[in-house]
């Protein structure tokens, strides 16, 4: 777990591919014909794994080592049609919907659009939505029918896939706090803004931590656990 942010959050990895905003290990693997887990766990990407706790929260400027495809021979009977399927192409995305007090919006109908695909269902008892989407998609929209007092009947949220910054960056911290209901202002790199420090204190109070507004290791660990990445 990182203990410092921003100016000390330097790009990780030493490969030839330079990560751009919206990239993830899944999308990079897909564009190179590789399986994401094989790419992530390859020995040449050890330094990338050491610097990033999650393969789908990379920082622009990180470097990924792309290893060559391995040849594989499969015996097939002639005169028949055979179908081969690539494994690991979809990416898993998830959302947890809750009110300002942390109570989950359970059993709410939703519609998720990512690329040309549409996914529909109802949130779980914990307000969770998750689906597997095409790894090369970076944007979408989520419509939820809340039908709760004091809330709009229908809410539409713009979804950005694989744009989450690592926890080592102020932008990544702010995004997580905002999503958890601890509003800290624009999701930029300003680590000294009063709204950001107030949001950190509010989060610490809510999680029974010392409310000092400091980004302690315990605070970062708890934030990662609450957000899930």
PyMOL commands that set and color helices and strands:
alter all, ss='L'
color gray80, all
select helices_A, chain A and resi 6-8+25-31+36-40+43-51+170-179+194-206+217-227
alter helices_A, ss='H'
color red, helices_A
select strands_A, chain A and resi 17-18+63-64+90-96+109-114+117-122+128-134+139-145+154-160
alter strands_A, ss='S'
color yellow, strands_A
deselect
rebuild
show_as cartoon
